[in-house]
Amino acid sequence: MQTTIIIATHKPYWVPDDPMYLPVQMGHAVHPAIGYIGDDTGENISERNANFCELTGLYWAAHNIDSDYIGIVHYRRYFASRKKSVFAPKKDRVIGHEELSALLATTNVILPKERHYFIETNYTQYIHAHHKQDLTVTRQIIARKCPEYLPAYDLYMSKTHGHHFNMFVMKRELLCHYCTWLFDILFELEKELDMTGYSDNDKRVFGFVSERLLDAWLTTNNISYEELDIVYMEHQNWLHKGFSFVKRKFIPNNHE
């Protein structure tokens, strides 16, 4: 069983000493080379990186990697080993091929543990941080193109937790199915969404929206999975993030 996990990156960074991991430069077609393989070979959308973020790497992997299992992580976020203490050095906690293969022998999908908002639903969290119309137009597209996914999409939006980060490992057949469905929606959203006045960060909309579509796909297709903790390679200022989260809830962002 061959597994390839691409590491979505835009700068040189530490890479695990495990051949399972493949660092890939996002937006290679439009940014200076940094020494890694780019997401612009074969069939690709590399030139759309400013709007699709790490999804240019996911698209490239789905169309150009033939491994039995394919995954995506981020240069600052990895799946954590269950065998290592949370107090172990971060680099030692990154899951390796042997342990991951044992997990994949019993499941076809690996996901990060759910993110919990507690005082926000997935819907309200998004519209307080981004533009409400992003989700409005997305829902219209789903209703029109694949209405069987609408109940799961609405259910996800009403929940206070979900699988985010665009991180996962999947059996190749499932990954191809997911990507075909996902990009069919996102490419239509790209055509219909008016991003006039969007900041550079808000223009990364398709990466943001995709994080809110994974659970709808999993639920509708009744796909089981295993969850793993995340290893953050850099310090996380949770106090600052928590303050920003609460601030967005109570102070309008004028995005609507």
N, C-alpha and C positions, 0 to 999 in steps of 0.2 A: 504494500500500500504506500503510494507516494503522496506526500503532503507538501504543498507550497503555500507559505503565508507571506504575502507581500507586506513590506513595511512602507507605508505612505510617508514620504518625507520631501522636504523642499530644501534641506541643507545637510551637510555632512554631520553624522551623529554616531554614537555608539550603536553597534549592531551585534546581536547575540552570535556567539560562536557555534552555530548550529546550521547545517546546510538547508534545513527546512525554511529558514527565513531568507527572504529576498528583498533587499532595499530597492525601492523604485522611486525615481524622482517624479513628482507630480508636476504637470504642466511643462514637461521637458521641451515641448515644441515652441514654447513662448518665453522660456527663462534660460539663463546661462547654465551650461552643464556643470554638475557638481561631482561627477565621477561615478555615478550609479547608472544602471540601466534606466532608460526613460519610458514613459507611458505613451510614447509616440511611434512605436513600431507596429506593424500589422494593422489590424482594424482598431481605431482609437478615436478619442475625442479630446486629446491632450490640449488642443488650442482653446478649449472651453473651461480650462481649470479655474479661472477667476470666478466663475459662477457655479461650477460643479465640485470644487474642492477635491477631496480624496476620491470622489466618485470617478474621476478620470482614470485613476489607478484601478478601481474596481472594474470598470468597463474593459480596460486593457486586459486585466487578469482573466475575466470571463471569456474573452475572445482569443486569447493568445497563450494560455497555460493549459496543459493537458493532464495535469496531476489528478489523482483520484479524489483528493480533497484540496480545496482552495480556500484561503482565508485572507483577511486584511486586518492589520493592526496599524498603530500610529507610532511614529518614532519616539514619542513621549509616553505612550500607553501600550501595555502588553497584557496578555492573559497571564494570570498568576498560577504557579504550581500549587497544588493542594498539599504537597509534601514538605513545603518549606515554611518555616515560621514567618509571621508577619514582621518579626524583628530581624530577619536575615537581611543581608545587603540586597538592595533592589535588583541588581543584575543577576544575582543568584536565584531570585524568586521567579524569574521569567520561565514559563513552562517550556520544556524541551520536547523533542520529537517522540521519545519513548513513552513518556507519560501521556502526551496528547494522543498517541496512537492507541493506547489502552482505552482511553475514553471514547475514541471514535469507533472502537470495536463494538460499542453498545449504543451509540447514537450517531445520527448523521449531521447534527448541528451543534455547534458550541457558541454560546453567547456570553456577553458580560452580564453580571448580575444587574437586575433592574435598578433604574434610578428612581428615587422616591421624592416627590415634591411636597407631599403632606398637605400644605395649605393651598395648593394650586392643582387644577387638572392639567392634563397634557395640553388641552386646548388653551386654557387661560394663560398657562406659562408661556406658550408660543406667542400669543398675540400681545403679551406684555413685553416680550423681548424683541419681537420682529413685526412684520406687517400682517394684519388680519386677512387681507385679501389673498395672501399666499395660500392659506388653508381654504378660503372660500372657493377659489378657482380650482384648487386641487380636488376638493369634494365634488364639484360640478363635473370634472373630468372623469372621476371614478364612477359617478352615477351614470354617465353617458357611455363610457367605454367598458367598464367591468362592474356592473351594479351588484354582482354577487359579493363583492368585497365591501360594500357600503356598511352593512351591519357591524362588521368587525372594525372598520375604520371609525365609525361613530362610537362604538364601545370603547375603543382605545382613547379617543379624545375625551371621554367622560371620566377616565381613570386618573389617579394621581401618581401613577408609576408606569414605567415602560422600559424597553430595551433601546438604549441610545448609543451614540458614539460611532455608528457605522463600523462596528467591529464584530467579526464573526468568522467561524470556519464552517464550511459546508461541503457535503458530498458534491462533486462537480455537477451532476445532473440537477440537483436542487439549486445550486448557485446559478446555473444557466437559466432555469425556470424563473427564479427570483429576479435576475437582472433583466430578462426579457420583459417581464411585467413592470418592473420598476421604471426602466428607462422609457418604456412606451408612455407611461404617465408623465414622467419628467420632461420628455421632449415635447409633449403636447403643452405642458405648463410653460415651457420656454417660449412657445409660440403665442400663448394667450395672455401671459402676465405682463402688465405694464410696469416696468421698474423705474419709470421716470422719478427722479428725486431720491432714489435709493442710495444709501451710503455704500462704500466699498464693501463693508462687512455685510450689509443687507443683501448685496448682490450675490452673495454666496448662498442664496436662497435654496437652490436645488439640493445642496448638501444638507441644509437644515431640514427641509421637507422630507427628504429620504429617511432621516432618522425617525420620522413619525409614521412611516409606511410599513416598516418591517413587521411590526406586531400584527397588523391587519393581514399581511400575507401569511404569516405563521398560523394565525387563528383560522382563517378561511380554509387553508389547506390541511388543517389538523396536523401540523408538524411538531413533533416532540423535540426536546433539546435538553442540553446540560448547560448549566451556568458556571462561570468561573469569576473569581475576583479579578480586579484590574491592578496592575502594578504601574504606578505613576513614576516615571523616571526623574521628574523634577518636583520640587517642593510645591505643594498645593496650599494656597492661602484660603482655607475653608472659611475663616471669619470674614474675609473680604468678599468671597463669593456669596456667602449667606446674606451679608448686608446688601449686596447688589441685587440678589434675588428678591428680598423683601421690598427694597426700594422700587423695583420694577412693578411689583404688584400694586403698590399704593400710589405711585406717581405716574400718571399717564405718559406714554412715550410719543403721543401724537402721531402714531403710525396708522391709525385707522382711517 
